[in-house]
Amino acid sequence: MPVNGLAGAGGQGNLLVHGAGCADYLDKSSNGREFDGCRSELESFKEELASFIECRQQELRNEQEELRSKVDDLLTDYRQAVERYNCKARGEDFCY
């Protein structure tokens, strides 16, 4: 019975070796137990891959939020520097 929805994992070597290995060795002479075992391995691979993807997506969301925060801080620093410059350029005595 075919297994649907499996995809490769570019950069995750352990998952690729674990998941794809048995499919390369099956042929017409393989028995039902070998096919069932391989199917089980591929289904496990699919679950591991889904877990890896979910984890990596969360890591990327966290990194994106950190970057967004750093950019916001830099923009705030820039705006404050421009405000101080403009204040001094207007000749005001008290610029913060």
C-alpha positions, 0 to 999 in steps of 0.5 A: 500500500503506498504512503502518501504525503512524504517529502524530503528534508533538505539539511536534515541528514539523519531523518533522510537516512532513516526515512529513505533507506528502506525504500531504496532496497525494496524490489519485486522479490521483497515479501509483504513483511519487508514492505510492511516494515518499510511502510512503518519506517516511512510513517515514522520518518514522516512523523519525525519530519513533521516534528522537526519542521514544527520545531524549526518553524518555531525557532524561526518565529522566535528569531524573527521576533528578536530581529523585529525588536532589535530593528524597532530599538534601532529605529527608536535610537535613530528618531531620538538622535534626529530629534536631538539634532533638530532641537540643537539646530533650532538653537534650543538650550535644553535638548534631550 
